[in-house]
Amino acid sequence: MTSGEATNGSPVRPIIELSGVTKVYGMGTAQMTALGGVDLSIYPGEFVAVMGPSGSGKSTCMNILGCLDTPTDGSYRFCGVEVGKLTRNQRALLRRHYLGFVFQGYNLLNRTSALENVELPLVYRGERARRRRQRARDALNTVGLTGWEGHTPGELSGGQQQRVSIARAIITRPVVLLADEPTGNLDSARSVEIMNLLTSFNRDQGITIVMVTHEPDMAQYAKRVVHFKDGLIAVDHTHEEHA
């Protein structure tokens, strides 16, 4: 089955579609083009690694995909909806209900327990305390942290902190998980653990994953690798073993 084809042979609509997306910062002599006209389609269930040197545009692209930034020009469609036509509040709702985020620096609240960190997205949704605590426990169990619910980030290893971050990202049952250098602060063994965890969510739960990484070894876990260079996609290929 190809990325854009269902099992019955009918076409599948991209979950993410960028068409001619540009991003320009500054004005006049200070103007800098971060994206020069990017076309990118990502389909449901894909695991895509985004690579490229610093300043290549990959992080800007991820910020646009996560509705943390907006294009200067071009079109971004999510599940067929033109994101550029949404209000700020509507984009916030899209992030809250459809996207999960995993960051290199974990972004956990330092004086807050693992359970409370994982609960946080459900607090924003207004879910009842008893229900959200149970879901947070279930999410921590999913990432192998049963028994660590009461520990603060300072009492956890880097790998454990990233597992808490992943649990927080999946508790909302996102359609797309955006991971920005999820293994950047981890040693090799912990990196493999985190990548196996992400791969299992993609394989077993069908979560679409888009991951920025500088590490070729980590990119090998993805089904598809997109390389950015000078604000454009230079290479877009599927790993043979995943084809």
C-alpha angles and dihedrals in degrees: 000000000000123000093259099042131082124218090263092054096252119131120266119216115236114253088212124029126177117186121186092334116181131178122194125181126198131001139261115352090354093057115125127185111216096173121026103193113318125195114191134156123190120187132211112281097017123137107209126184116204115206139172142119123286110288093023094118100252096119092046089052091050091050089054092048089051092050089242090120136018130228121253088221139351133053133291115189122185115193087343095307119122102236093196090066094055122100121240090260092050091051089051089053090049090054092046098049106028109027135065123194131208118182135196091237094047092230093222125158104253100214094041127091123249089251093052092046091054092046093056099092089053091050088059088051091054095240117165116267097240093050096045093048091054091048090048090052090049091050092050089049089052091057093045100257103119107146094028097082095112097047121106121224091260089061093052133078120243091260092050091049090053090050089054088050091052092047089053090050096051098041089086090052092236125205091218129027115205113200120188111198092323093179098037094109098038136091121244097267094048090045091057090049092052093046092049088051093051091045091053092053090050094046101038103031100029093235111165109232129200112185130184112210140160091200118093090198090059093044088060089072090064124085092222135026125206117193120203124204128173094347096310138088106260099176133015115179142155121230110248094228089057097043 
